[in-house]
């Protein structure tokens, strides 16, 4: 099922990263394909063909178009955020950080550690923002979610911790 307007992040973290690299960073399909790969890729004919295929997928096309519209609205100052909009934007940033940490874990354990530290800092800021905004429900104190539990869920293989 394709999210027709592209507003929902893709479930496949590699495709989501590919879309962000094309839409926000301005990379070509080939560069974004190679950069989003869990293993180092060379820019050969196969990469060009697969990058083109990925870029033409309906879900990727919709997501890239949506991300470009959002980036342009933000650049033009048209994006007006209310309380719910700020919370949604922070949720998007959290998801992007989590996807980045997943990819970083594959490539570089040191980078993955830095990403996890950024996620913890961002989560703290998000909690403070939600508390300051009021109207956004706070998470119950006894829900069992701790920074250690979040970080333990980010470790994807035994060799990295």
SULJOWO-V256960 format. One record per pair of residues at least 24 apart in sequence whose ideal C-beta (glycine too) atoms are under 6 Angstrom apart, sorted by sequence separation. I is the first residue (numbers start at 1). J is the second residue. D is the distance in whole Angstrom. If there is no record, write none. Layout:
BEGIN
i=<I:I>
j=<J:J>
d=<D:D>
END
This chain:
BEGIN
i=<29:120:116:18:90:116:19:23:22:24:19:23:15:19:23:24:10:87:83:105:109:83:10:101:2:6:2:6:6:7:6:38:17:16:9:13:13>
j=<55:147:151:54:126:154:60:64:64:67:63:67:60:64:68:71:59:136:133:156:160:135:63:154:58:62:59:63:65:66:66:106:99:99:95:99:102>
d=<4:5:5:6:5:5:6:5:5:6:4:4:6:5:5:6:6:5:5:5:5:5:6:5:5:4:5:4:6:6:3:4:6:6:6:5:5>
END
